[in-house]
């Protein structure tokens, strides 16, 4: 896990080594990789590499002190090539020269008597690594070595001239490449992916004489892994090891629209490839924990992954809170980070709203207790102008979304209103009536002032070129847009298409909240048409592939729209004490959906047969279900027939 969760701190792992020990003498050895990149995102360089080790069993204690021996591994060299990784990545390229390797250094019989004794450094607050914390996410999932889809095609082959061969994997994944070859010494094999061109990590291996195997320690991602094979190198085996965050794909969605099914699956695959030791914007260019991305990714997890995935969001929240400036109360948008100071105000307001959303899906009151003060302090940073609207807050980057024609005032004020309501809800939950009443008054005041942006056709600031889908969408979600205005706003939300895939999540959510499900589906399928039909498993940062990365989880809003609104499954009370299931029967003859709720899986399926809806439902007994049904529906819940009488059934 990269360094964090606070400045000058790091994580340690707790591992049971007993299964690897034998009676008598044992040797413990480790390959340590120090990155040393001070400019990177999502990690803060300590300025000194090292190994911290502590093992105990009864009266036996093993500590990483000067009794250990250490040596620089001479086979790992600095990559002098032109393809350096993006400066935002803490990891470096790997350049391994097998001619210089120390053979069998990790075998029990190895003689390390000529190695130097390790230097000792202080640990804890005064040491160069600062405080250490037990990692709060599980060990990475190791899927084992796998064959590429076309590995067999190249086994036993060699080439007369240098040749680039591309190996295929079935989906965009986090992986470490593996090779086994027979060669003479000094042959250079370079391994890249389709993402290397935008600054992703790559690996270089220089051969020794004979048969040899190598697996790069640096993970990268892609669907197409290219090995540059020099002449005279015989390929024995080319494989890859997939790894990733340790969770399960428990959610699902399927309906009679194949485009929607493809889009749901691509959103899931994009989510997973952007999860590892933190939620990240992308797994190639940055691997950085931008808070707008994290908020969208959290929403995807509650509809697609096992609740074990929630720990990654909690880890991110804890890191963001520990990096908050104690004087200014500013919450930073990219954490951890050392040399830059990043606040994107609209992303942070969206993040405050996301904290309340997370509570609704988990019922975790302790979480609200942990974020309440920081969220309140941050929302209080905004000033109100004489007009009653907020004064524009630029932050360190005045960014609301990618794309053009951003109408800032309607969007920023709507986010602020939405965040104030989230904080008011937190205050009420925690019994802070003074704060709740204060925010209630401010909410009412801003609601009145916001209506000055209403033109009769939508919300728009003076001087804006036109109506912006983004601000109007958040106005709906926050409650600033009253229902009598929906007939006008829905036209903006369907026809105006300024938003990037990041804000598209909120536009689709707004259309669904207005009960405009058909328009939401149509917009979704039209805007994502190129991503749906392109033979690639993940969704792009922007609408045009190549304009940004090809794997950005902030683009996965359709997954939430389908499971939450088209299948209609969502908590009515925090933590699914009560659950509503309100599918869009008029739009589809068939929908099946599984939601991996915090209380257990909720499985729903319906199909129209002979003009009658046949509904099957499985759910944990600890929730009460409010099921919306069409006329004359046949319902089975947890294996028992349910009598229907009217449009809703309480189970």
Beta strands, then each sheet from edge to edge (+ up, - down):
strand 1: 9-12
strand 2: 54-57
strand 3: 60-63
strand 4: 69-70
strand 5: 76-77
strand 6: 94-97
strand 7: 116-117
strand 8: 131-134
strand 9: 141-147
strand 10: 163-183
strand 11: 188-193
strand 12: 203-206
strand 13: 210-215
strand 14: 220-229
strand 15: 234-244
strand 16: 252-255
strand 17: 569-571
strand 18: 578-581
strand 19: 590-597
strand 20: 600-609
strand 21: 612-618
strand 22: 624-628
strand 23: 634-637
strand 24: 640-642
strand 25: 648-650
sheet 1: 1+ 8+
sheet 2: 2+ 3-
sheet 3: 4+ 7-
sheet 4: 5+ 6- 12- 11+ 14- 10+ 13-
sheet 5: 5+ 6- 12- 11+ 14- 10+ 15- 9+
sheet 6: 16+ 19- 20+ 21- 23- 24+
sheet 7: 17+ 18- 22- 25+
end
